[in-house]
């Protein structure tokens, strides 16, 4: 899944994916620049299709998590 297919930058795709998860998941992105804050806010308007969401989920599943999971 690439950001161009979603007409967004990678940061916006990541935030849109988080927003598409369970309602109890709330992304809290940090930034020091107004321009980045504005980009992050527009992630709420990025609509990922079911196929795009599945692509991101598939990519995330390939990441090995190391460490204590509490």
C-alpha positions as CSV (number, residue, x, y, z in Angstrom):
1,X,0.0,0.0,0.0
2,X,1.5,3.3,-0.9
3,X,0.4,6.7,0.1
4,X,0.0,7.9,-3.4
5,X,-2.9,5.4,-3.9
6,X,-4.6,7.0,-0.9
7,X,-3.8,10.5,-2.2
8,X,-2.0,11.2,1.1
9,X,1.4,11.4,2.6
10,X,2.7,8.4,4.6
11,X,2.0,10.1,8.0
12,X,-1.6,10.7,7.0
13,X,-2.0,7.1,5.9
14,X,-0.7,5.9,9.3
15,X,-3.0,8.2,11.2
16,X,-6.0,7.3,9.0
17,X,-5.2,3.6,9.6
18,X,-5.2,4.2,13.4
19,X,-8.4,6.1,13.2
20,X,-10.0,3.2,11.3
21,X,-9.3,0.9,14.2
22,X,-11.4,0.4,17.3
23,X,-12.9,3.6,18.7
24,X,-10.8,3.2,21.8
25,X,-7.6,3.8,19.8
26,X,-6.8,7.5,19.8
27,X,-3.6,8.5,18.0
28,X,-1.6,11.3,19.6
29,X,0.9,12.5,17.1
30,X,3.5,15.0,18.2
31,X,5.1,17.8,16.3
32,X,6.8,21.1,16.7
33,X,5.8,22.5,13.3
34,X,2.4,24.1,12.4
35,X,2.6,22.7,8.9
36,X,3.0,19.1,10.3
37,X,0.1,19.7,12.6
38,X,-2.1,20.8,9.7
39,X,-1.0,17.7,7.7
40,X,-1.9,15.5,10.7
41,X,-5.3,17.1,11.1
42,X,-6.2,16.4,7.4
43,X,-5.7,12.6,8.1
44,X,-9.2,12.6,9.4
45,X,-10.3,13.2,5.8
46,X,-8.3,10.4,4.3
47,X,-10.7,7.6,3.5
48,X,-8.9,4.2,3.1
49,X,-10.7,1.5,1.2
50,X,-11.1,-2.0,2.6
51,X,-8.3,-3.2,0.3
52,X,-6.0,-0.4,1.5
53,X,-6.8,-1.1,5.1
54,X,-6.0,-4.8,4.5
55,X,-2.7,-3.9,2.8
56,X,-1.7,-1.8,5.8
57,X,-2.7,-4.5,8.3
58,X,-0.7,-7.1,6.2
59,X,2.3,-4.9,6.3
60,X,2.0,-4.2,10.0
61,X,1.7,-7.9,10.7
62,X,5.2,-8.5,9.2
63,X,6.8,-6.2,11.8
64,X,8.5,-8.2,14.6
65,X,7.7,-6.8,18.0
66,X,10.5,-7.2,20.5
67,X,10.2,-6.6,24.2
68,X,7.8,-6.9,27.0
69,X,4.1,-6.6,26.0
70,X,2.9,-6.0,29.6
